[in-house]
Amino acid sequence: DLEFLGETMLLRRVSTLSTSASSFKTLALTQPKENVFQVELSRPEKRNALNNEMWREIGECFHMLSENSDCRAVVLSGAGKLFCAGIDLMELSKDILSVEGDVARKAFKMRTLITSFQGSLTAIEQCRKPVIAAVHSGCIGAGVDMISACDVRYCASDSFFEIKEVDVGLAADVGTLQRLPKIVGNDSLVRELCFTGRRFFASDADRMGLVSAVYANRTETISAAIAIASLIASKSPVAVQGTKVNLNFSRDHSVAQGLEFMANWNMAMLQSADLVESVQAAFEKRPAKFSKL
């Protein structure tokens, strides 16, 4: 019957998620609250530096969570002493030195490598579920690229940030230069930080609007991130995911284009059962219950 079929499909989804989660070698995937998943960078011995395997797994993980109907919000954190030390320079050096051919052929191969890294972090931005970064200690280089792709950012008071790429002879190429100016809204400051690679701290990140809040330590930061993710997960998934899609679209388009996109979006979404449930729950003074999306 339908109930048995539904239970069977749920078990299959849980089994698929468990199998996928256990296959990750550089990430730890857990579910701390109902409809909330936590993705933790898990190369603590390398200070969560991004090697090729982690780049690939980040993309795979966020693509999977985007399509997982049991997931409504995601917390991104780092295991160990640092949130993220940036790209694994030893592995990157080997990748660059292994590229063969003339200048043109090397360039095409390098472009493929760069766009694959870009795609991994863009998967965070394009994940239909809101992603909350919980930063502690160092967030360096590609770590800044990573949190720039998140929707909400919290950090611990011991956090520091470095747009470090200029110190290793390259321009940041996986998202910071494109996303950070739109997050911070201070072109002069962004350029200064990107040109100098200088370290800035939790209080600076709070003041410039890079993070929403600063907490005492890593534990409190992650707890706060999980709490806000749980609150988000209690809302209509149609409303929340539609809001993220439209915020991202409007960021990259004119106001007129954003309004037109919104009208086209809501001409369907206003017919959702979630709208009726929200109104009915308010009248009955009870928490709204929304079906999976």
Residue pairs with C-beta under 8 A, 6 or more apart in sequence:
13 68
13 69
13 70
14 70
17 29
17 64
17 68
17 70
20 29
20 60
20 61
20 64
21 29
21 30
24 42
24 57
24 60
24 61
25 53
25 57
26 41
26 42
26 43
26 51
26 53
26 54
26 57
27 39
27 40
27 41
27 42
27 54
27 57
27 58
27 61
28 38
28 39
28 40
28 42
28 79
29 37
29 38
29 39
29 40
29 61
30 37
30 38
30 40
31 37
31 38
31 70
32 38
32 75
32 226
33 226
33 229
33 230
33 233
34 230
34 233
35 70
35 71
35 72
35 73
35 230
35 233
35 234
36 71
36 72
36 73
36 74
36 75
36 226
36 229
36 230
36 233
37 65
37 68
37 71
37 73
37 74
37 75
38 74
38 75
38 76
38 77
38 222
38 226
39 58
39 61
39 62
39 65
39 74
39 75
39 76
39 77
40 76
40 77
40 78
40 79
41 48
41 54
41 76
41 77
41 78
41 79
41 83
41 84
42 48
42 79
43 49
43 51
43 54
43 79
44 79
44 80
44 81
45 80
46 85
46 88
47 80
47 81
47 82
47 84
47 85
47 138
48 54
48 78
48 79
48 80
48 82
48 83
48 84
48 85
48 143
49 84
49 85
49 86
49 87
49 88
49 89
50 58
50 84
50 86
50 87
50 88
50 142
51 88
51 91
52 91
52 95
54 88
55 116
55 117
55 120
56 116
56 120
58 120
58 121
58 123
58 124
58 146
59 119
59 120
59 123
61 123
62 74
62 123
62 124
62 126
62 127
62 131
63 123
63 127
65 71
65 74
65 127
65 129
66 123
66 126
66 127
66 128
66 129
69 292
69 293
70 292
71 129
72 129
72 232
72 233
72 235
72 237
72 240
73 129
73 130
73 131
73 132
73 229
73 230
73 232
73 233
73 240
74 127
74 129
74 130
74 131
74 132
74 229
75 131
75 132
75 134
75 222
75 225
75 226
75 229
76 124
76 131
76 132
76 133
76 134
76 146
76 147
76 150
77 83
77 133
77 134
77 136
77 218
77 222
77 225
78 84
78 135
78 136
81 137
81 138
82 136
82 137
82 138
82 139
82 140
83 135
83 136
83 137
83 138
83 139
83 143
83 159
84 138
84 139
84 140
84 141
84 142
84 143
84 146
85 138
85 140
85 141
85 143
86 140
86 141
86 142
86 143
86 164
87 141
87 142
89 168
95 113
96 110
99 106
99 109
99 110
100 106
101 109
114 173
114 174
117 142
117 173
117 174
118 173
118 174
118 175
120 174
121 142
121 145
121 146
121 149
121 174
121 175
122 149
122 175
124 131
124 146
124 149
124 150
125 149
125 150
125 179
125 248
126 248
128 241
128 244
128 245
129 240
129 241
129 244
130 151
130 152
130 229
130 232
130 240
130 244
131 149
131 150
131 151
131 152
132 150
132 151
132 152
132 153
132 154
132 225
132 228
132 229
133 146
133 147
133 150
133 152
133 153
133 154
133 225
134 154
134 155
134 218
134 221
134 222
134 224
134 225
135 143
135 147
135 153
135 154
135 155
135 156
135 159
135 211
135 221
136 155
136 156
136 158
136 159
136 217
136 218
136 221
137 156
137 158
137 159
137 160
137 218
138 159
138 160
138 162
139 147
139 155
139 159
139 160
139 161
139 162
140 161
140 162
140 164
141 162
141 163
141 164
141 165
141 168
141 172
142 174
143 161
144 161
144 162
144 163
144 172
144 176
144 180
145 172
145 174
145 175
145 176
145 179
146 175
147 153
147 210
148 175
148 176
148 179
148 180
148 183
149 175
149 179
151 244
152 212
152 225
152 228
153 205
153 210
153 211
153 212
154 211
154 212
154 213
154 214
154 215
154 221
154 224
154 225
154 228
155 202
155 205
155 206
155 211
155 214
155 215
155 221
156 202
156 214
156 215
156 216
156 217
156 218
156 220
156 221
157 202
157 214
157 215
157 216
157 217
158 202
158 217
158 218
159 201
159 202
159 205
159 214
160 199
160 200
160 201
160 202
161 199
161 200
161 201
161 204
161 205
161 210
162 197
162 198
162 199
162 200
163 172
163 176
163 180
163 193
163 194
163 197
164 197
165 171
165 172
165 173
165 176
165 197
166 172
166 194
166 195
166 196
166 197
167 197
171 177
172 194
176 194
177 194
180 190
180 194
180 210
181 187
181 190
182 251
183 209
183 210
184 190
184 208
184 209
184 210
185 209
186 208
189 208
192 198
193 200
202 211
202 214
203 214
205 211
205 214
206 213
206 214
213 224
215 221
215 224
232 240
234 287
234 288
235 290
236 272
236 274
236 275
236 277
236 278
236 288
236 290
237 274
237 290
237 292
237 293
238 269
238 272
238 274
238 290
238 293
239 269
239 274
241 293
242 265
242 266
242 269
245 265
246 258
246 261
246 262
246 265
249 257
249 258
249 261
250 257
250 258
250 261
250 262
253 261
273 291
274 288
274 290
277 288
277 289
277 290
278 288
280 288
281 287
281 288
281 289
282 288
